[in-house]
């Protein structure tokens, strides 16, 4: 027959009151009222059939029975907490959370991710997409792929891919009459993600860098490239995310002029996570996907 357990909801208030030797301070610590702590202690005393505290006005002190009981309750609560921590660590050890830009996620990572899952069946992967910097603590992110100048202080950072950019358009844009020279871009609709990209490209192409552009602005390049693929205008593409569209003929590169980006892709992790096997497995897999041999396959 199972033993009759004491009221479990009373154990934390009792432990706090025993440790602090004060119902009021226990109430403050647990965000309860003094009366709630007192009632929980009374419920425990009724259960064990003996006083756990001696009361002297507003002051309380553990009885010998209460002191012995408090020690065992404290040990039991610590064991429960340790078991919960171990269960959480075990689950996180098998779960990899990756933070990545929406453009890279949709146009590069997701079409390939099945290969990582097949090669690492014991790793449960979660992908967080955001244009904001990863919140490693609140979101339990293990590794982020950032696009920027890096490195970032306080984190383990590894640059793994440089980038360049150039204009692209659908072969059907403007009924197939694509711009023939860079200045022709000033006469068509241009999708803007980052005005600085266009200014630097125009400068490299010999077009006034402050030339006015007509067209919508997007906060992520995946949207501007999708609009360009629908024939709605010309977009500035990064080589890192536009390769498949060029190979399939959905988009066509305009001109042979490209500009090397001052930003690169970086692996970023907190120091305590950077050497974990699951994080290393993901880094190694991304590098293998970017290898010339894989790109040719």
N, C-alpha and C positions, 0 to 999 in steps of 0.2 A: 504494500500500500504506500502511495506517495505521501511524503511528509507534508504537514500543513505549513505552508510558507507564511511568513509575516507579510503585512501589507507592503508591497515592494515600493509603492510611491512614497512611503515614509522613510525609506532608507537614506536617501540623499539629504533630506532635511535633518535627520538624526545625526548623520556623519558630520555635517557642517556644524551643527550645534555642539557636538562632542568635541570637535577639533578646536572650535573657537570659544567654547564654554560660554556661549551667549546665544540666546534665541534671536535677539535683535540683529546681531552681526550676521548670523546665519540667514536671516530673512533678507538682509541687504545683499548678501552674496548671491542668493538664489532668486532674487527679485520676487520675493513672497512677502506676505504680511507677517508680523510677529504672531498674530493669532493662528495663522495657517501652520507655522512651524510648531507651535505649541500643541495644536490638535494632532499633527502627525506623530509627535513624540508620545502623546497620550495613547494614540492607537497602538503604537509599538509596545508600550508598557502594559496595555490591556492584553496584548497578544502573549507576551512572555510571562505575565503574571507577577511582575516585580517592578519596583521603581528604578528607572535608569538615571534619573537626575534627582538631586535633593534641591528643593527650592527654598531660598532665603530672600523673600521679598522679590525684587527684580533680578537678583543674582541667582545663578544656577551652577551646580557642580555635579560631576559624574559620581554616581555611587560605585562601589566596587563591581557590582554586577554590570552597571552601565559601561564602565571602563573596559571590562573584558569583552562585552558585546560590541563596543565601538571598534576595538582592534580587529575583531573578526569581520565586521561589516566593511571596514576600510580595506582590508585585504581582498575581500570578495569583490568590492567595487573596482579595485585596481586590476584584478584579474579579468573582469568583464571589459574594462576599458582596453586592456592589452589585447584581448581577443578581438575586439572590434577593430583596433588598429591593424592587427595582423591580417584580418579578413580584408580590410580596405587596401592594404599594401599588396596582398596577393592578387586582388582584382586589378589594381593599377599596374602591377608588373606585367600582366597579360594584355593590357589595353594601352594603345599608343594614340595620343591626341596630337594632331598636327594642325597648326594655324598657318593659313596660306592666303594670298590674295585671290579674290574671286576670279580674276582673269587667268591666272596660272592654274587654278583648280579646275575650271571648266574647260580650258583649251589645251592643257598639257597633262595635269595630274590624273584627272578622273578617267580618261580613256585608257590609261596605262595601269591604274591602281589594281586591277584584277590580277596582274602579274605579281605584284607584291603580296597580295593575299594568298595566291597559290603557293608562292615560295615560303610564306611565313604563316602557316595555318593556325598557329597557336597565338598569334598576335591579333587582337581585335582593334581595328583602326577606326578612329573618329576624325573627321576632317571639319575644322572650323574655318569658314571663309569670312574674311573681313579686311577692309582697307585700313583699319586701325591697328596699332601695335598690339601684339599678343599680351594678354594678362595671364602670365604663367601660373600665378597662385590661384586667382579666383576661378579660372576656367580649367585648371589642372592640365594646362598645355605642357607637353613634354618637349616638343621641338617646333620651331617656327621657321618658315621660309620667308625671309624679308627681302624686299627690293629697295636698295638704298646705297648709301656711300659707306656705312659701317666703318669699323666695328662699333658695337654698342657697349659702353662700360658696364661692368658687373655681370656680363654674360659671356659664354663661350661662343665665339663667332668664327665661322669658316666660310670664306668666299668660294663658290664653286662654279659660277657661270657669269661671264661677261655678256653684254648685249649690245646690239646696234639697232637702228631704226630707219625706216624708209616708207614712202607713200605706197598705198595699194588701193585697188579698186576692182569691182566686179568687171569681168570682160564685157558684160552687157550694159555697163554704166553709160549713160548718155547715148544709148542705142549703138554702143560699140565704138563711138568716136571718142577714144581716150585721149587725154592730154599728151601732146607730142613733145613738149618742152616744159621745163619747170615753171616758166611764167604763165603757162596756160592754166595752172592751178588757181590763179587769182580770179579766173572767170567761172569756176565751178563751185559746187557746194563741197565744203571741206568739214569733215567731222573732227572736232577738237576734244582731246582728252587732257593734254597738257600743252598750253600755248608755247611754252619754252621749246618743246620738241620741234614744232613747226618753225619757230624763229631760227633755231640753230640749223635746221635742215635747209631753209631758204638761204641762209648765209653761205652754207657750203655749196649751194647750187647757183650762187650768184644772183639771187633775187633779193630785193630789199627786205631785211629781216622784220621791219615794222609794217609790212604790207597787210592791209586789212583782209580778214577772212570772213566768208559768209558760210554759216552752217551751225548746227547744234553742238553743244558741249556736253560731254559725258564724264562721270567721275570714275569710270573704269573702262579700260580699253576693250574688254570683251563686248561691251555694248556698241562701241564705235565700229569695231570690226564686223559685228553682226549686221549693223546698218549698212556698211559698205558692201557686204556680201549680198544684201538684198538690192543693191544697185542704187542706193540712196545718196551716195557721195563718195568722196575719197577720204581714207583714214590713214593715220600714221600708225604703222605696225612695228612691233618689236620682233626681231628674228626668233626670239625664244618661244613665242606663242603662236606664230602665224605659219609655221612650216607646213602643216598638214593642209591648210587651206590653199597654199600655193601649189602643193603637189597634186591636189585634186582639181585644181583649176577653178576653184570657187572664187579666189582672189588672184589678181595679177599684180606683180610688182611694177611700179612705174619708175623708169630710169634706173641707172646703175649707181646712183649716188646714195650713199648711206653714211650715217653719223654714229660714231661709237658713243654709247651712253656713258655718262659719268657715274651711273648707278649700276650695281651688280646684284646678283642673287646670292644670299647668304643663308647658311644653316645657323640658327641661333637657339641656344638652350641655356637654362640655368646650370651653374657649375655642378650641382649635385646630381643632375640628370644626364649630362652630356656623355658620360661613359657607360650608361646603361645599355645592355645588349640590344634591347628593342630600338633604342634611338640610333645606335650604331648601324643596326640592320637597315633602318630606313635611309640613313645617309648613304650607305654603300649601294643600296638599290637605286636611288636617284642618280648617283654617279654612273652606275652601269647603264641606266637608260639613256644617259647623255653621251655615252661613248660612241665614237664613229661607227663601230661595228653594229651596235644596236640601231643607230639611225639609218644604216643601210638595209637593215632587215625588215 
